[in-house]
Amino acid sequence: MYYNSSKMLFLSTLIGGLVITISSNSWLSAWMGLEINLLSFIPLMSNSDNIYTTEAALKYFLVQALASASLLFIIVAKAMMETMFSLLQSPFVMIMIITPLMMKSGAAPLHWWFPSVMEGLTWLNCLILMTLQKIAPLMLMSYLIDFNLFTTTIIVMSIVVGALGGYNQISLRKILTYSSINHLGWMLTAMSLGENIWLIYFTIYSLLTMTIICIVSPLQISFINQTFLINKNKLMKFILFSSLLSLGGLPPFLGFLPKWIIIQSMLMNFSMTLTTLMVVMSLITLYYYLRITYSSFLVLSIEQSWDKNIIEFDKILIMALFLSTISLVGLTLCTTLINLY
């Protein structure tokens, strides 16, 4: 939590910029909200205890400033060519506007800044970067996106980069980063299919990411080999790995629900090839989650026979337990309610 009053101020202005962008009815006011959001997040990234935050903040600022300048140039040029700021676009203008928004959200092939920035942030800032900071550009993209060759290319690149990029990583931050890029490809697919499907996907993705960070943040876990040592609290280890498997989309968990919806919608639209590629790449992401889980639970799990420590239920563990319970039983509840009605 942010106990510093100045950081609480910047967090409130960050959310304010987000609300301005979502509720704006012109591109200029949407750009203004993006800038307020960006300039509020830069001070939140600074941390005197971590020397890497300055580098991460500078990289993030330069990339976002480049994307914002490109977006402003495009909307000003569009305003000079038209009589009003309308949302009705030609395909070429749509591609021009979506490109800087993709850079802001970290979609492939404009994702090069995302892993290095994540490595220099605290876990709470990582959560903000993976969830809150994506809402505004994704919302603006949802106004324009259409299922064409450009969108399909971006979806395929995001899914492939997200699946293969995290394959040999040992840092949890980079694994979650490439997982985020992979999920971004699924969200862009959901945007092409309908207005509300991507919101369901994003909500569940944010819930699962919050669960994982609620566990790794107080334990100060940054690498895979550190997860092997969580033997004092086996409930915490179970919550962590069930949430990781849910994030990968394993069917008994809630993370499979949005992918199920998208796969069904894609098959109804006869997009067999793209659906097959998305499922195969999703299985690759699930494979390296399963590899970590298998190693931690079975191969490298060490426990003394006299170790009878009582689990201490602090606030973070209770929150993580509640969120993981939603992940464990959410799919069953959702399908039950659908069948009842």
C-alpha positions as CSV (number, residue, x, y, z in Angstrom):
1,M,0.0,0.0,0.0
2,Y,1.0,3.6,-0.6
3,Y,1.3,5.2,2.9
4,N,3.0,8.3,1.4
5,S,0.5,11.2,1.0
6,S,2.1,12.4,-2.2
7,K,1.9,8.9,-3.7
8,M,-1.8,8.7,-2.8
9,L,-2.2,12.0,-4.6
10,F,-0.5,10.7,-7.7
11,L,-2.5,7.5,-7.5
12,S,-5.8,9.5,-7.4
13,T,-4.7,11.6,-10.4
14,L,-3.7,8.5,-12.3
15,I,-7.2,7.1,-11.8
16,G,-8.6,10.5,-12.7
17,G,-6.7,10.5,-16.0
18,L,-8.0,7.1,-16.7
19,V,-11.6,8.2,-16.1
20,I,-11.1,11.2,-18.4
21,T,-9.9,9.0,-21.2
22,I,-12.7,6.5,-20.8
23,S,-15.5,9.2,-20.6
24,S,-14.1,11.5,-23.3
25,N,-16.1,12.2,-26.5
26,S,-13.2,13.6,-28.5
27,W,-9.7,12.4,-29.3
28,L,-8.1,15.5,-27.9
29,S,-9.6,15.0,-24.4
30,A,-8.7,11.3,-24.6
31,W,-5.1,12.3,-25.3
32,M,-5.3,14.7,-22.4
33,G,-6.4,11.9,-20.1
34,L,-3.6,9.6,-21.3
35,E,-1.0,12.4,-20.5
36,I,-2.4,12.9,-17.0
37,N,-2.3,9.2,-16.5
38,L,1.3,9.0,-17.7
39,L,2.6,11.9,-15.7
40,S,0.9,10.6,-12.5
41,F,2.5,7.1,-12.9
42,I,6.1,8.4,-13.3
43,P,6.4,9.6,-9.7
44,L,4.8,6.4,-8.4
45,M,7.6,4.4,-10.1
46,S,10.4,6.2,-8.2
47,N,11.7,4.3,-5.2
48,S,14.9,5.3,-3.3
49,D,15.4,1.7,-2.2
50,N,15.8,0.4,-5.7
51,I,18.4,1.8,-8.1
52,Y,16.6,0.3,-11.2
53,T,13.5,2.3,-10.8
54,T,15.1,5.4,-12.4
55,E,16.1,3.5,-15.5
56,A,12.6,1.9,-15.7
57,A,10.9,5.3,-15.2
58,L,13.0,6.9,-18.0
59,K,12.4,4.1,-20.4
60,Y,8.7,4.1,-19.7
61,F,8.5,7.9,-20.1
62,L,10.3,8.0,-23.4
63,V,8.2,5.2,-24.9
64,Q,4.9,6.6,-23.7
65,A,5.9,10.2,-24.7
66,L,6.7,8.9,-28.2
67,A,3.4,7.1,-28.5
68,S,1.5,10.2,-27.1
69,A,3.3,12.5,-29.5
70,S,2.4,10.2,-32.5
71,L,-1.2,10.0,-31.3
72,L,-1.5,13.8,-31.0
73,F,0.1,14.4,-34.4
74,I,-2.4,11.9,-36.0
75,I,-5.5,13.5,-34.3
76,V,-4.4,17.0,-35.1
77,A,-3.8,16.0,-38.8
78,K,-7.2,14.4,-38.8
79,A,-8.9,17.5,-37.3
80,M,-7.3,19.6,-40.1
81,M,-8.7,17.3,-42.7
82,E,-12.2,17.0,-41.2
83,T,-14.7,19.4,-39.8
84,M,-15.1,17.6,-36.5
85,F,-13.4,14.9,-34.3
86,S,-15.5,11.9,-35.2
87,L,-14.9,8.3,-34.3
88,L,-15.8,7.1,-37.8
89,Q,-12.5,6.2,-39.5
90,S,-11.2,4.8,-42.7
91,P,-9.2,1.6,-42.4
92,F,-5.9,3.5,-43.0
93,V,-6.7,6.1,-40.3
94,M,-7.7,3.3,-37.9
95,I,-4.3,1.6,-38.4
96,M,-2.5,4.9,-37.8
97,I,-4.4,5.6,-34.5
98,I,-4.2,2.1,-33.2
99,T,-0.4,1.8,-33.7
100,P,0.6,4.3,-30.9
101,L,-2.1,2.9,-28.7
102,M,-0.6,-0.6,-29.1
103,M,2.8,0.9,-28.1
104,K,1.2,2.3,-25.0
105,S,-0.4,-1.1,-24.0
106,G,2.7,-3.2,-25.0
107,A,1.3,-5.3,-27.8
108,A,3.8,-7.1,-30.1
109,P,5.8,-6.1,-32.1
110,L,5.9,-2.8,-30.1
111,H,6.6,-4.6,-26.8
112,W,10.4,-4.2,-26.5
113,W,10.1,-1.8,-23.6
114,F,7.7,-3.8,-21.5
115,P,10.0,-6.6,-20.0
116,S,12.9,-4.2,-19.1
117,V,10.5,-1.7,-17.5
118,M,8.8,-4.4,-15.4
119,E,12.2,-5.7,-14.1
120,G,12.9,-2.3,-12.5
121,L,9.5,-1.9,-10.7
122,T,8.2,-3.0,-7.3
123,W,5.4,-5.6,-7.4
124,L,2.7,-3.1,-6.7
125,N,3.8,-0.9,-9.6
126,C,4.0,-4.0,-11.7
127,L,0.3,-4.6,-10.9
128,I,-0.6,-1.1,-11.9
129,L,1.4,-1.4,-15.2
130,M,-0.2,-4.7,-16.1
131,T,-3.8,-3.7,-15.2
132,L,-4.7,0.0,-14.7
133,Q,-2.3,1.3,-17.3
134,K,-3.8,-0.9,-20.0
135,I,-7.4,0.1,-19.5
136,A,-7.3,3.5,-21.3
137,P,-5.5,2.4,-24.5
138,L,-7.5,-0.8,-24.7
139,M,-10.7,1.2,-24.4
140,L,-9.7,3.6,-27.2
141,M,-8.7,0.6,-29.4
142,S,-12.0,-1.0,-28.8
143,Y,-13.7,2.0,-30.5
144,L,-11.8,1.4,-33.8
145,I,-10.6,-2.2,-34.1
146,D,-12.0,-4.4,-36.8
147,F,-11.2,-7.9,-37.8
148,N,-8.9,-7.4,-40.8
149,L,-5.4,-8.4,-41.9
150,F,-3.7,-5.8,-39.7
151,T,-5.5,-6.8,-36.6
152,T,-5.0,-10.5,-37.3
153,T,-1.2,-9.9,-37.7
154,I,-1.0,-8.1,-34.4
155,I,-3.0,-10.8,-32.7
156,V,-0.7,-13.6,-34.0
157,M,2.5,-11.7,-33.2
158,S,1.3,-10.9,-29.6
159,I,0.2,-14.5,-29.0
160,V,3.4,-16.0,-30.4
161,V,5.8,-13.5,-28.7
162,G,3.9,-13.9,-25.4
163,A,4.1,-17.7,-25.5
164,L,7.7,-18.2,-26.7
165,G,9.2,-15.1,-24.9
166,G,8.5,-16.5,-21.5
167,Y,9.7,-20.0,-22.2
168,N,13.2,-19.8,-20.8
169,Q,12.7,-17.0,-18.3
170,I,13.6,-17.4,-14.7
171,S,12.3,-14.0,-13.5
172,L,8.7,-14.0,-12.3
173,R,8.4,-10.4,-13.5
174,K,9.4,-11.4,-17.1
175,I,7.1,-14.4,-17.0
176,L,4.2,-12.3,-16.0
177,T,5.2,-9.7,-18.7
178,Y,5.2,-12.2,-21.5
179,S,2.0,-13.7,-20.2
180,S,0.5,-10.2,-20.3
181,I,1.5,-9.8,-23.9
182,N,-0.1,-13.2,-24.7
183,H,-3.3,-12.2,-22.9
184,L,-3.3,-8.9,-24.8
185,G,-3.5,-10.9,-28.1
186,W,-6.6,-12.7,-26.7
187,M,-8.1,-9.3,-25.6
188,L,-7.6,-7.9,-29.1
189,T,-9.3,-11.0,-30.5
190,A,-12.2,-10.4,-28.1
191,M,-12.4,-6.8,-29.2
192,S,-12.8,-7.8,-32.8
193,L,-15.6,-10.2,-31.9
194,G,-17.7,-7.9,-29.7
195,E,-17.8,-5.0,-27.3
196,N,-18.2,-6.7,-23.9
197,I,-16.1,-9.9,-24.2
198,W,-12.8,-8.2,-23.8
199,L,-14.1,-6.5,-20.6
200,I,-14.9,-9.9,-19.1
201,Y,-11.4,-11.2,-20.1
202,F,-9.7,-8.1,-18.7
203,T,-11.6,-8.3,-15.4
204,I,-10.7,-12.0,-14.8
205,Y,-7.0,-11.4,-15.9
206,S,-6.7,-8.5,-13.5
207,L,-8.2,-10.6,-10.7
208,L,-5.7,-13.4,-11.2
209,T,-2.8,-11.0,-11.5
210,M,-3.8,-9.3,-8.3
211,T,-3.9,-12.7,-6.6
212,I,-0.4,-13.7,-7.7
213,I,1.1,-10.3,-6.7
214,C,-0.7,-10.4,-3.3
215,I,1.4,-13.5,-2.6
216,V,4.8,-12.7,-4.1
217,S,4.9,-9.1,-2.9
218,P,5.1,-9.7,0.9
219,L,7.4,-12.7,0.4
220,Q,9.7,-10.7,-1.8
221,I,9.8,-13.4,-4.5
222,S,11.4,-12.4,-7.8
223,F,12.7,-15.6,-9.3
224,I,11.4,-19.1,-9.9
225,N,13.9,-20.8,-7.6
226,Q,12.7,-18.7,-4.6
227,T,9.2,-20.3,-5.0
228,F,10.7,-23.7,-4.1
229,L,11.5,-22.5,-0.6
230,I,7.9,-21.6,0.4
231,N,7.6,-24.7,2.6
232,K,6.7,-23.0,5.9
233,N,3.3,-22.0,4.5
234,K,1.9,-24.7,2.1
235,L,-1.4,-22.9,1.7
236,M,0.4,-19.9,0.3
237,K,2.2,-22.2,-2.2
238,F,-1.0,-23.8,-3.2
239,I,-2.7,-20.5,-3.7
240,L,0.2,-19.2,-5.8
241,F,0.4,-22.1,-8.2
242,S,-3.3,-22.6,-8.6
243,S,-3.5,-18.9,-9.6
244,L,-0.6,-19.3,-12.0
245,L,-2.4,-22.3,-13.6
246,S,-5.6,-20.3,-13.7
247,L,-3.7,-17.5,-15.5
248,G,-2.5,-20.0,-18.0
249,G,-6.0,-21.1,-18.7
250,L,-6.2,-24.6,-17.2
251,P,-9.9,-25.7,-17.6
252,P,-11.0,-26.3,-13.9
253,F,-10.1,-22.7,-13.0
254,L,-11.8,-19.4,-13.7
255,G,-9.0,-18.4,-16.2
256,F,-10.4,-20.8,-18.7
257,L,-13.8,-19.1,-18.9
258,P,-12.9,-16.0,-21.0
259,K,-10.8,-18.2,-23.3
260,W,-13.7,-20.6,-23.6
261,I,-16.0,-17.7,-24.6
262,I,-13.5,-16.4,-27.2
263,I,-12.8,-19.9,-28.7
264,Q,-16.6,-20.5,-29.1
265,S,-17.1,-17.1,-30.7
266,M,-14.2,-17.6,-33.0
267,L,-15.5,-21.0,-34.1
268,M,-18.9,-19.5,-34.8
269,N,-17.2,-16.9,-37.1
270,F,-15.3,-19.8,-38.9
271,S,-11.8,-18.6,-37.9
272,M,-10.5,-22.1,-37.5
273,T,-6.8,-21.4,-38.3
274,L,-6.4,-18.5,-35.9
275,T,-8.3,-20.3,-33.2
276,T,-6.0,-23.4,-33.5
277,L,-2.9,-21.1,-33.3
278,M,-4.2,-19.3,-30.3
279,V,-4.9,-22.6,-28.5
280,V,-1.5,-24.1,-29.3
281,M,0.3,-21.0,-28.1
282,S,-1.9,-20.9,-24.9
283,L,-0.8,-24.5,-24.3
284,I,2.9,-23.4,-24.5
285,T,2.3,-20.8,-21.8
286,L,0.5,-23.4,-19.7
287,Y,3.5,-25.7,-20.1
288,Y,6.0,-23.5,-18.5
289,Y,3.5,-22.7,-15.6
290,L,3.1,-26.5,-15.1
291,R,6.9,-27.0,-15.3
292,I,7.4,-24.5,-12.4
293,T,4.5,-26.0,-10.4
294,Y,5.7,-29.6,-10.9
295,S,9.2,-28.7,-9.8
296,S,8.1,-26.8,-6.7
297,F,5.5,-29.3,-5.5
298,L,7.2,-32.6,-6.2
299,V,10.8,-32.5,-7.2
300,L,12.3,-29.7,-5.0
301,S,9.9,-29.7,-2.1
302,I,11.6,-30.1,1.2
303,E,9.8,-30.7,4.5
304,Q,11.0,-31.8,7.9
305,S,8.8,-34.4,9.6
306,W,8.8,-32.3,12.8
307,D,7.8,-29.1,11.0
308,K,4.4,-28.3,12.5
309,N,4.2,-24.6,12.1
310,I,0.8,-23.0,12.5
311,I,-0.3,-20.9,9.5
312,E,-0.5,-17.3,10.4
313,F,-3.5,-15.7,8.7
314,D,-2.4,-12.1,8.0
315,K,-4.4,-9.6,5.9
316,I,-2.4,-10.4,2.7
317,L,-3.0,-14.1,3.0
318,I,-6.7,-13.7,3.7
319,M,-7.0,-11.5,0.6
320,A,-5.0,-13.9,-1.5
321,L,-7.1,-16.8,-0.2
322,F,-10.3,-15.1,-1.0
323,L,-9.2,-14.2,-4.5
324,S,-7.9,-17.7,-5.2
325,T,-11.2,-19.2,-4.0
326,I,-12.9,-17.1,-6.7
327,S,-10.4,-18.5,-9.2
328,L,-11.0,-22.1,-8.0
329,V,-14.8,-22.2,-8.0
330,G,-15.6,-19.3,-10.3
331,L,-15.9,-21.4,-13.5
332,T,-18.2,-23.9,-11.8
333,L,-20.4,-21.1,-10.4
334,C,-20.6,-19.3,-13.8
335,T,-21.5,-22.4,-15.8
336,T,-24.1,-23.4,-13.1
337,L,-25.8,-20.0,-13.2
338,I,-25.9,-20.0,-17.0
339,N,-27.5,-23.5,-17.0
340,L,-30.0,-22.5,-14.4
341,Y,-31.2,-19.5,-16.4
